[in-house]
């Protein structure tokens, strides 16, 4: 269950690069947490990345 239910962030792939420039595969995993939030007046549990949890509490700016 490595997917954010809000933004859809999933693991990405890249390379470890050693000093001799030899490349081996690696994975960048999102920091997924299980949180309980109020949604439509009900307490709902969701899997969210920490970036979405941070921006969840912010008020939108008035323009």
C-alpha positions in Angstrom: 0.0 0.0 0.0 2.6 2.5 -1.0 0.3 5.0 -2.7 -1.0 8.3 -1.4 -4.8 8.5 -1.6 -4.8 12.2 -2.0 -2.1 13.0 -4.6 -1.4 9.5 -6.0 2.3 9.5 -5.2 3.9 6.1 -5.8 7.4 4.7 -5.5 9.9 5.9 -8.2 13.0 4.3 -9.5 16.5 5.5 -10.0 20.2 4.5 -9.5 22.7 4.3 -6.7 25.9 5.7 -8.1 29.1 4.6 -6.5 32.4 6.5 -6.5 33.5 4.5 -9.6 30.2 5.5 -11.3 28.8 2.0 -11.3 25.0 2.2 -11.2 22.7 -0.2 -9.4 18.9 0.1 -9.2 17.2 1.7 -6.2 13.8 2.8 -5.2 12.6 6.1 -3.8 9.6 5.4 -1.6 7.1 8.1 -0.5 6.6 8.5 3.3 3.1 7.1 3.6 1.3 7.4 6.9 -2.2 6.2 8.0 -4.1 9.2 9.3 -7.6 9.8 10.5 -9.3 13.0 9.1 -12.7 14.5 9.2 -14.3 14.2 5.8 -17.9 15.2 5.3 -18.6 15.2 9.0 -17.2 11.7 9.4 -13.9 10.4 10.8 -12.2 8.6 7.9 -8.9 6.8 7.9 -6.7 7.3 4.8 -3.1 6.6 3.7 -1.4 9.9 2.9 2.1 11.1 2.2 3.6 13.5 4.7 3.5 16.4 2.2 -0.3 16.1 2.0 -0.6 15.8 5.8 1.4 19.1 6.1 -0.7 21.0 3.6 -4.0 19.6 5.0 -3.9 21.9 8.0 -3.1 25.0 6.0 -5.7 27.6 5.3 -6.1 28.7 1.6 -4.9 32.2 1.0 -7.6 34.8 0.0 -6.8 36.6 -3.2 
